[in-house]
Amino acid sequence: MQDKQDKRRAFQEAQQSYHQVYDVYSSIEKTAPDYGTELKHVKQEVNEAYQQIQTALITASEHQRVQLKQFEQDISAIVDKVNSEY
């Protein structure tokens, strides 16, 4: 039972990190004076999300694995957008 809770917790943490990346990214304003600071925050959130996803993938069910891989792809798209804008 504990193992199942650990799997669920790892997935939920990865999911939460994924949403945090989107929240931080969507709040960035290119014309804001603190744009560089905001980009650093996005980078930090991206790194944390990737770590959480990798941890969750170790114990994920097949359904969770599909979702986690989608999270990775979505975050990668954000990174590509940021890199192309910067």
N, C-alpha and C positions, 0 to 999 in steps of 0.2 A: 504494500500500500504506500509506503514511504517513497518507493521508487517512482510510482505513478505521480505522486505529488511533486517530486523533484523534476520530472519531465515537464509537467504542466507549468511549474514555476519558471523553469528555464525558457520555455516557449513564451510565457507571458512577459518575461523580462525582455526578450528579444523583440517581441511585438511592441512593447512600450518604447524601447529605444528607437525602433523604426518610426513610430509616430512622432517622437521627439525630433528626429531629423527633419521630418516634413514640417512640423510646427516652426522650427527655427529657420529652415530654408524659406518657408512662405512668408516669414516676417521680415526678411531682408529687403532693404530699400537701397537700390544701387546709388541713388543720389544722396544718401545720408552721409554725414561727415564721419560716422563711425563704421562705415561699410567694411573696412579692413578688419576691424574687431569682430564684426558680425560674421565675416567669412571664417575667421579663426574658430568661432563658436560652432559654426556648421561643421568644420573639419573635425573638431573634438567630438561632436555628436555622431558624426559618421564613423569615426574610429571606434567609439564605444558600441555603436550599433553592430558593426561588423564583428566585434569581439563577442557580443551577446548572441548573435546569430550563430557564430561558429561553435560556441558552447552548447547552444540548444540543438544544433544539428547532430551532436554526438549521441543524444538520447531520443531524438525526435521520432515520432511515428511517421508512417509514410505520408499521411495527410499533412502533418505539421511540416515535414520536409519540403513538400511542394510549396507551402506558404512561405517558409523561410527562404527558399530559393527565389521566390517572387520578391520578397523583401530585399534580397541582395541585388536583384536586377533593378528594382526601383531606386534603390540608393545609388547604385552605379550610374543610373541615368541622371540623378541629381549632381553627382560628382562631375559627370561629363558636361552638364549645363554650366556649372560653376567654372569649370576649367575653360570652357569656350568663351565665357563672358569676361574672364579675368585677364 
